[in-house]
């Protein structure tokens, strides 16, 4: 019988940036920390959808044992057993041109 190495599991508490957008009649919640977006007919619906989606992602990665891999893939860093989200260093509006058919 093989011995299983049990690793101590902790819960990381941190804050993630969430951007709230309105597209037509729908609201969007987006975070670059997990490259996750969710929508709803109201801002409250979008927030609830976001929370549900986030919880599903966490549950699946915990179940699969891939939490650290997921965090690294989304740009999180670990220093002395402390995880940090990618830092938002700015936000701006930029003028662009998009050719479309008239």
Secondary structure, 3 states (H helix, E strand, C coil): CCCCCCCCCCCCCCCCCCEEEEECCEEEEEECCCCEEEEECCHHHHHHHHHHHHHHHHHHHHHHCCHHHHHHHCCCEEECCEEECCCCCCCCCCCCCCCCCC
